[in-house]
Amino acid sequence: MQITSKIVPCLWFDSQGEEAARFYTELFPDSRITHIARYPEAGKEVHGRQPGSVLTVSFELAGQPFTALNGGPHFKFNEAVSLQIMCDDQKEVDHYWNALTAGGPVEAQQCGWVKDRYGLSWQVIPRAFLDMMASKDTAAVERAFAVMMNMKKLDLAALQRAFNGQ
């Protein structure tokens, strides 16, 4: 197994790393599991895991490498770190939002943020909204931002109307 990226995010799971990696790689195009490493007998007195159980899963999401680590219940995800999904249109926003909120206890947060069934936070963002936020028209930016602050899933048409002053 050769990793060519200099930086690879490692996501700590209790024991659902393989399940999560399979879910994520099925969700995103150009994604795949590249390797599964298993706990050895060595170190069992420290790691406490059954030899042969999944230790790490190396995977790629849209070509970006990640590692899922089954490290136990010691650490949980929080909103301090999130993954952003840059969407081309509302259909794509809806696709990712619906997939991430399906199948388990999830938390639809605010402003395009959602926490999936594994506790990982995602930002589902239409690229056009980022273009709005980069505008030099500060009044338009203020209007779009104010509308966005009251949304859970981002509604591109409503954001565009606010940006346009409609």
Backbone as CSV, one residue per row, in Angstrom:
resi,resn,N_x,N_y,N_z,CA_x,CA_y,CA_z,C_x,C_y,C_z
1,MET,0.857,-1.180,0.000,0.000,0.000,0.000,0.893,1.231,0.000
2,GLN,0.691,2.097,-0.988,1.484,3.316,-1.081,0.552,4.513,-0.954
3,ILE,0.857,5.393,-0.016,0.084,6.617,0.175,0.893,7.751,-0.420
4,THR,0.308,8.458,-1.368,1.036,9.520,-2.051,0.735,10.903,-1.494
5,SER,-0.347,11.068,-0.757,-0.677,12.375,-0.191,0.183,12.656,1.028
6,LYS,0.574,13.881,1.174,1.379,14.303,2.316,0.539,14.319,3.596
7,ILE,-0.722,14.724,3.470,-1.615,14.829,4.625,-2.830,13.937,4.380
8,VAL,-3.119,13.068,5.348,-4.264,12.165,5.265,-5.069,12.297,6.559
9,PRO,-6.286,12.825,6.497,-7.108,12.906,7.708,-7.407,11.510,8.261
10,CYS,-7.289,11.382,9.569,-7.598,10.130,10.257,-8.835,10.369,11.117
11,LEU,-9.856,9.565,10.889,-11.131,9.699,11.600,-11.235,8.593,12.644
12,TRP,-11.388,8.951,13.884,-11.423,7.999,15.003,-12.850,7.534,15.225
13,PHE,-13.052,6.243,15.132,-14.338,5.618,15.408,-14.170,4.668,16.588
14,ASP,-15.258,4.324,17.237,-15.226,3.299,18.272,-14.903,1.972,17.596
15,SER,-15.841,1.468,16.798,-15.619,0.208,16.078,-16.306,0.193,14.713
16,GLN,-16.827,1.350,14.263,-17.598,1.415,13.018,-16.801,1.949,11.835
17,GLY,-15.490,1.926,11.895,-14.672,2.511,10.833,-14.923,1.892,9.469
18,GLU,-14.998,0.580,9.397,-15.228,-0.071,8.101,-16.637,0.237,7.591
19,GLU,-17.620,0.170,8.469,-19.000,0.482,8.081,-19.098,1.916,7.555
20,ALA,-18.488,2.852,8.260,-18.515,4.250,7.840,-17.804,4.430,6.497
21,ALA,-16.631,3.816,6.350,-15.874,3.942,5.098,-16.679,3.384,3.929
22,ARG,-17.368,2.280,4.146,-18.201,1.715,3.071,-19.352,2.656,2.724
23,PHE,-19.980,3.230,3.746,-21.072,4.190,3.511,-20.561,5.395,2.720
24,TYR,-19.465,5.981,3.150,-18.931,7.164,2.488,-18.470,6.868,1.060
25,THR,-17.817,5.720,0.847,-17.320,5.416,-0.503,-18.447,5.087,-1.470
26,GLU,-19.583,4.629,-0.948,-20.749,4.412,-1.814,-21.443,5.730,-2.132
27,LEU,-21.303,6.707,-1.267,-21.982,7.995,-1.426,-21.298,8.912,-2.441
28,PHE,-19.975,8.918,-2.432,-19.239,9.863,-3.271,-18.648,9.181,-4.503
29,PRO,-18.811,9.816,-5.683,-18.159,9.282,-6.878,-16.638,9.318,-6.718
30,ASP,-15.946,8.510,-7.501,-14.484,8.455,-7.485,-13.975,8.134,-6.089
31,SER,-14.606,7.148,-5.437,-14.249,6.779,-4.073,-14.056,5.276,-3.980
32,ARG,-13.184,4.875,-3.038,-12.933,3.440,-2.897,-12.213,3.156,-1.587
33,ILE,-12.347,1.928,-1.113,-11.552,1.438,0.004,-10.267,0.887,-0.597
34,THR,-9.143,1.303,-0.051,-7.862,0.878,-0.613,-7.143,-0.166,0.233
35,HIS,-7.451,-0.241,1.534,-6.778,-1.227,2.377,-7.498,-1.343,3.716
36,ILE,-7.527,-2.550,4.253,-8.035,-2.780,5.605,-6.929,-3.471,6.395
37,ALA,-6.524,-2.848,7.504,-5.523,-3.442,8.403,-6.245,-3.973,9.632
38,ARG,-5.741,-5.064,10.162,-6.390,-5.723,11.302,-5.487,-5.706,12.532
39,TYR,-6.128,-5.702,13.695,-5.373,-5.748,14.947,-4.611,-7.065,15.041
40,PRO,-3.345,-6.998,15.415,-2.579,-8.222,15.647,-2.759,-8.685,17.095
41,GLU,-2.211,-9.824,17.390,-2.184,-10.333,18.779,-1.310,-9.411,19.640
42,ALA,-0.208,-8.939,19.052,0.718,-8.067,19.785,0.003,-6.827,20.292
43,GLY,0.265,-6.463,21.516,-0.304,-5.246,22.085,-1.721,-5.398,22.602
44,LYS,-2.260,-6.612,22.577,-3.649,-6.820,22.993,-3.901,-6.299,24.414
45,GLU,-2.890,-6.432,25.282,-3.053,-5.953,26.658,-3.211,-4.431,26.702
46,VAL,-2.789,-3.732,25.653,-2.938,-2.277,25.591,-4.180,-1.896,24.797
47,HIS,-4.317,-2.428,23.565,-5.437,-2.021,22.718,-6.741,-2.731,23.068
48,GLY,-6.669,-3.903,23.676,-7.873,-4.589,24.129,-8.788,-5.088,23.028
49,ARG,-8.336,-5.066,21.810,-9.164,-5.479,20.681,-8.907,-6.942,20.315
50,GLN,-9.918,-7.556,19.780,-9.816,-8.935,19.317,-8.849,-9.006,18.141
51,PRO,-7.815,-9.857,18.215,-6.929,-10.007,17.062,-7.739,-10.389,15.812
52,GLY,-7.423,-9.731,14.712,-8.159,-9.952,13.465,-9.285,-8.966,13.238
53,SER,-9.693,-8.233,14.288,-10.736,-7.212,14.087,-10.120,-6.013,13.367
54,VAL,-10.956,-5.203,12.760,-10.477,-4.086,11.934,-9.812,-3.020,12.790
55,LEU,-8.585,-2.702,12.445,-7.822,-1.628,13.076,-8.032,-0.332,12.294
56,THR,-7.636,-0.325,11.016,-7.795,0.866,10.179,-8.357,0.480,8.821
57,VAL,-9.025,1.442,8.222,-9.508,1.314,6.853,-8.979,2.517,6.097
58,SER,-8.190,2.266,5.075,-7.713,3.340,4.200,-8.720,3.455,3.064
59,PHE,-9.144,4.677,2.796,-10.137,4.886,1.742,-9.955,6.248,1.110
60,GLU,-10.567,6.414,-0.047,-10.537,7.688,-0.761,-11.962,8.153,-1.002
61,LEU,-12.198,9.435,-0.788,-13.471,10.080,-1.107,-13.191,11.125,-2.163
62,ALA,-13.759,10.940,-3.335,-13.529,11.854,-4.457,-12.034,12.073,-4.657
63,GLY,-11.261,11.007,-4.502,-9.820,11.061,-4.711,-9.005,11.496,-3.499
64,GLN,-9.649,12.006,-2.430,-8.944,12.459,-1.221,-8.779,11.271,-0.269
65,PRO,-7.537,10.948,0.133,-7.349,9.816,1.042,-7.758,10.138,2.478
66,PHE,-8.278,9.126,3.150,-8.661,9.192,4.558,-8.265,7.874,5.211
67,THR,-8.179,7.901,6.521,-8.037,6.684,7.304,-9.138,6.669,8.350
68,ALA,-9.809,5.538,8.493,-10.761,5.328,9.583,-10.055,4.431,10.590
69,LEU,-9.976,4.855,11.830,-9.311,4.116,12.896,-10.354,3.641,13.891
70,ASN,-10.411,2.352,14.136,-11.266,1.811,15.196,-10.466,1.834,16.489
71,GLY,-10.533,2.947,17.194,-9.710,3.153,18.377,-10.420,2.988,19.694
72,GLY,-11.717,2.731,19.659,-12.461,2.578,20.903,-13.281,3.808,21.230
73,PRO,-13.976,3.759,22.352,-14.946,4.808,22.694,-14.347,6.049,23.360
74,HIS,-13.037,6.164,23.375,-12.376,7.229,24.135,-12.616,8.629,23.597
75,PHE,-12.747,8.757,22.266,-12.896,10.077,21.655,-14.114,10.093,20.756
76,LYS,-14.764,11.234,20.676,-15.945,11.421,19.833,-15.715,12.605,18.903
77,PHE,-16.360,12.556,17.751,-16.311,13.698,16.840,-17.035,14.873,17.470
78,ASN,-16.627,16.087,17.091,-17.404,17.269,17.432,-17.299,18.253,16.269
79,GLU,-18.015,19.330,16.371,-18.118,20.284,15.266,-16.848,21.093,15.029
80,ALA,-15.838,20.928,15.862,-14.593,21.659,15.657,-13.932,21.269,14.338
81,VAL,-14.246,20.081,13.844,-13.751,19.630,12.544,-14.949,19.125,11.746
82,SER,-15.050,19.583,10.494,-16.124,19.119,9.618,-15.552,18.946,8.219
83,LEU,-16.267,18.186,7.421,-15.889,18.000,6.022,-16.879,18.779,5.167
84,GLN,-16.368,19.546,4.229,-17.214,20.348,3.356,-17.437,19.615,2.035
85,ILE,-18.682,19.616,1.600,-19.038,19.052,0.297,-19.449,20.223,-0.584
86,MET,-18.665,20.479,-1.614,-18.957,21.560,-2.543,-19.898,21.039,-3.627
87,CYS,-21.104,21.580,-3.646,-22.159,21.089,-4.539,-22.385,22.048,-5.701
88,ASP,-22.643,21.480,-6.863,-22.826,22.276,-8.072,-24.221,22.869,-8.200
89,ASP,-25.212,22.256,-7.555,-26.592,22.740,-7.687,-27.436,22.211,-6.535
90,GLN,-28.715,22.607,-6.505,-29.601,22.193,-5.425,-29.833,20.688,-5.438
91,LYS,-29.873,20.097,-6.621,-30.066,18.651,-6.712,-28.939,17.918,-5.971
92,GLU,-27.720,18.389,-6.131,-26.583,17.771,-5.447,-26.639,18.038,-3.943
93,VAL,-27.020,19.244,-3.549,-27.204,19.553,-2.126,-28.214,18.572,-1.529
94,ASP,-29.353,18.422,-2.191,-30.403,17.525,-1.700,-29.900,16.089,-1.615
95,HIS,-29.164,15.640,-2.617,-28.639,14.267,-2.639,-27.775,13.992,-1.416
96,TYR,-26.789,14.834,-1.177,-25.882,14.598,-0.061,-26.574,14.797,1.284
97,TRP,-27.408,15.812,1.373,-28.132,16.064,2.624,-29.010,14.866,2.968
98,ASN,-29.768,14.382,1.997,-30.666,13.257,2.247,-29.891,11.996,2.617
99,ALA,-28.773,11.741,1.954,-27.977,10.556,2.257,-27.356,10.645,3.649
100,LEU,-26.842,11.806,4.004,-26.178,11.951,5.297,-27.161,11.950,6.462
101,THR,-28.394,12.351,6.218,-29.385,12.368,7.298,-30.175,11.074,7.389
102,ALA,-29.949,10.135,6.483,-30.691,8.873,6.478,-30.019,7.833,7.370
103,GLY,-30.832,6.925,7.864,-30.320,5.709,8.463,-29.782,5.766,9.869
104,GLY,-30.251,6.649,10.662,-29.784,6.595,12.039,-29.918,7.923,12.725
105,PRO,-29.549,7.944,13.983,-29.657,9.217,14.694,-28.678,10.222,14.094
106,VAL,-29.230,11.246,13.522,-28.419,12.315,12.953,-28.928,13.629,13.503
107,GLU,-28.137,14.628,13.332,-28.504,15.936,13.834,-28.365,16.940,12.709
108,ALA,-29.513,17.432,12.227,-29.471,18.511,11.252,-29.188,19.771,12.047
109,GLN,-28.077,20.373,11.767,-27.679,21.527,12.530,-28.206,22.775,11.832
110,GLN,-27.378,23.704,11.573,-27.791,24.975,11.020,-26.799,25.387,9.952
111,CYS,-27.243,26.223,9.036,-26.354,26.835,8.046,-25.684,25.819,7.129
112,GLY,-26.393,24.739,6.788,-25.838,23.746,5.879,-25.020,22.663,6.550
113,TRP,-24.963,22.665,7.879,-24.212,21.650,8.612,-25.130,20.503,8.981
114,VAL,-24.598,19.292,8.908,-25.331,18.111,9.348,-24.345,17.131,9.974
115,LYS,-24.773,16.474,11.026,-23.958,15.456,11.676,-24.544,14.107,11.282
116,ASP,-23.720,13.230,10.704,-24.226,11.942,10.212,-24.378,10.913,11.334
117,ARG,-24.814,9.724,10.980,-25.083,8.660,11.956,-23.847,8.226,12.738
118,TYR,-22.653,8.578,12.264,-21.416,8.233,12.958,-20.909,9.385,13.825
119,GLY,-21.613,10.509,13.765,-21.236,11.671,14.558,-20.328,12.648,13.852
120,LEU,-19.991,12.371,12.580,-19.104,13.246,11.819,-19.905,14.417,11.240
121,SER,-19.380,15.610,11.383,-20.047,16.814,10.881,-19.630,17.105,9.440
122,TRP,-20.620,17.476,8.650,-20.437,17.820,7.240,-21.068,19.178,6.991
123,GLN,-20.510,19.913,6.040,-21.124,21.142,5.547,-21.478,20.887,4.084
124,VAL,-22.760,20.960,3.775,-23.233,20.709,2.412,-23.513,22.072,1.797
125,ILE,-22.614,22.501,0.901,-22.581,23.892,0.456,-22.678,24.002,-1.060
126,PRO,-23.643,24.788,-1.549,-23.637,25.059,-2.993,-22.501,26.033,-3.322
127,ARG,-21.745,25.703,-4.362,-20.627,26.575,-4.768,-21.104,28.009,-5.043
128,ALA,-22.299,28.132,-5.575,-22.832,29.458,-5.900,-22.941,30.326,-4.644
129,PHE,-23.211,29.711,-3.498,-23.278,30.488,-2.255,-21.902,31.043,-1.900
130,LEU,-20.863,30.262,-2.126,-19.510,30.758,-1.867,-19.181,31.935,-2.783
131,ASP,-19.667,31.862,-4.026,-19.483,32.984,-4.950,-20.211,34.226,-4.429
132,MET,-21.418,34.023,-3.891,-22.159,35.159,-3.317,-21.365,35.785,-2.178
133,MET,-20.812,34.954,-1.304,-20.077,35.461,-0.139,-18.798,36.190,-0.540
134,ALA,-18.283,35.910,-1.729,-17.064,36.566,-2.212,-17.358,37.861,-2.968
135,SER,-18.641,38.197,-3.103,-19.029,39.388,-3.851,-18.556,40.663,-3.152
136,LYS,-18.289,41.686,-3.939,-17.940,42.998,-3.392,-19.190,43.799,-3.014
137,ASP,-20.363,43.278,-3.385,-21.633,43.923,-3.048,-21.996,43.544,-1.609
138,THR,-21.553,44.354,-0.664,-21.718,44.016,0.755,-23.182,43.924,1.176
139,ALA,-24.041,44.719,0.581,-25.472,44.646,0.922,-26.049,43.297,0.481
140,ALA,-25.666,42.841,-0.698,-26.135,41.543,-1.194,-25.604,40.411,-0.322
141,VAL,-24.336,40.513,0.071,-23.737,39.507,0.951,-24.498,39.464,2.272
142,GLU,-24.780,40.631,2.832,-25.524,40.708,4.105,-26.891,40.033,3.981
143,ARG,-27.601,40.310,2.898,-28.940,39.721,2.721,-28.865,38.198,2.617
144,ALA,-27.956,37.699,1.801,-27.836,36.244,1.615,-27.382,35.570,2.916
145,PHE,-26.448,36.187,3.598,-25.947,35.621,4.847,-27.040,35.566,5.902
146,ALA,-27.835,36.626,6.001,-28.933,36.662,6.975,-29.932,35.537,6.713
147,VAL,-30.243,35.287,5.450,-31.169,34.205,5.109,-30.535,32.849,5.438
148,MET,-29.260,32.686,5.103,-28.569,31.430,5.368,-28.553,31.092,6.854
149,MET,-28.419,32.085,7.706,-28.345,31.845,9.148,-29.609,31.206,9.709
150,ASN,-30.729,31.315,8.992,-31.987,30.731,9.451,-32.309,29.398,8.784
151,MET,-31.386,28.863,8.014,-31.627,27.601,7.302,-30.925,26.448,8.008
152,LYS,-31.477,25.267,7.820,-30.748,24.046,8.153,-30.082,23.613,6.855
153,LYS,-30.811,22.924,5.967,-30.280,22.603,4.639,-30.324,23.875,3.812
154,LEU,-29.248,24.165,3.092,-29.207,25.386,2.295,-30.106,25.261,1.067
155,ASP,-30.874,26.310,0.838,-31.794,26.405,-0.294,-31.213,27.446,-1.241
156,LEU,-30.614,26.974,-2.321,-29.891,27.858,-3.235,-30.800,28.918,-3.847
157,ALA,-32.013,28.553,-4.213,-32.928,29.528,-4.819,-33.253,30.658,-3.831
158,ALA,-33.517,30.316,-2.587,-33.823,31.339,-1.575,-32.602,32.218,-1.302
159,LEU,-31.431,31.612,-1.291,-30.203,32.389,-1.093,-29.981,33.353,-2.258
160,GLN,-30.222,32.867,-3.464,-30.042,33.703,-4.657,-31.042,34.862,-4.661
161,ARG,-32.299,34.584,-4.276,-33.304,35.651,-4.212,-32.880,36.724,-3.206
162,ALA,-32.398,36.299,-2.039,-31.955,37.264,-1.038,-30.768,38.058,-1.551
163,PHE,-29.830,37.376,-2.162,-28.657,38.045,-2.714,-29.075,39.094,-3.737
164,ASN,-30.058,38.746,-4.579,-30.534,39.655,-5.617,-31.465,40.740,-5.087
165,GLY,-31.801,40.680,-3.811,-32.678,41.696,-3.202,-34.145,41.485,-3.522
166,GLN,-34.551,40.287,-3.801,-35.948,39.967,-4.134,-36.695,39.447,-2.931
